[in-house]
Amino acid sequence: MKKEQLRELTRDELLQRRSEAEQESFNLRLQKGTKELDNPLKLRVLRRDISRINTILREDELKIRPLAKKDEAVVTANKKQE
């Protein structure tokens, strides 16, 4: 996922995405261990997505670049659909 798209999400949505990516990464590592992994590039992409999300969350924590609030995220999503 692109960092611009991630920046439009709220903190709760980012935490949810990170949790889903970590779970998927765990499942892919299990598949890798049993030699059933079809696309090893997927692991690298997931690892980078998790890092991107962590960076954005940390920037918000340090007040470097604040995240979108819940109302702002809804407005932004509606504009993109039009």
C-alpha positions in Angstrom: 0.0 0.0 0.0 1.3 3.5 -0.8 2.3 5.8 2.0 -0.1 8.5 0.7 -3.0 6.1 1.1 -1.9 5.1 4.5 -1.6 8.7 5.7 -5.3 9.2 5.0 -6.3 6.5 7.5 -7.0 7.1 11.1 -4.9 5.6 13.9 -7.4 2.8 14.6 -7.5 1.8 10.9 -3.6 1.8 10.8 -3.4 -0.4 13.8 -6.0 -2.7 12.3 -4.0 -2.9 9.0 -0.8 -3.6 10.8 -2.4 -6.4 12.8 -3.7 -8.0 9.6 -0.4 -7.7 7.9 1.5 -9.2 10.8 -1.0 -12.1 10.9 -0.6 -12.6 7.1 3.2 -12.4 7.5 3.1 -15.1 10.2 1.1 -17.4 7.9 3.4 -16.9 5.0 6.5 -17.7 7.2 4.8 -20.9 8.2 4.2 -21.7 4.5 7.8 -20.9 3.8 9.0 -23.3 6.5 6.9 -26.1 5.0 8.0 -25.3 1.4 4.5 -24.4 0.3 5.1 -20.7 -0.3 4.3 -19.8 -3.9 5.4 -16.2 -4.0 8.3 -15.4 -1.7 8.2 -11.7 -2.8 4.9 -11.3 -0.8 6.9 -11.7 2.4 9.1 -8.7 1.5 6.2 -6.6 0.5 4.3 -7.3 3.8 7.4 -6.6 5.8 7.8 -3.2 4.1 4.1 -2.4 4.5 4.4 -3.1 8.3 7.4 -0.8 8.5 5.6 1.9 6.6 2.7 1.8 9.0 5.0 1.8 12.0 6.8 4.9 10.6 3.5 6.8 10.1 2.3 5.9 13.6 5.6 7.0 15.0 5.5 10.3 13.1 2.1 10.9 14.6 3.3 10.1 18.1 6.2 12.6 17.8 3.9 15.2 16.2 6.0 15.3 13.1 3.1 14.7 10.8 -0.4 14.2 12.4 -2.8 11.6 11.2 -6.2 12.3 9.7 -9.0 12.5 12.2 -12.0 10.2 11.8 -14.1 13.0 10.2 -11.3 14.0 7.9 -10.8 10.4 6.8 -14.5 10.0 5.8 -14.4 13.3 3.8 -11.2 12.3 2.0 -12.6 8.8 1.2 -15.8 10.4 -0.2 -13.9 12.8 -2.4 -11.9 9.9 -3.9 -15.0 8.0 -4.8 -16.4 11.0 -6.8 
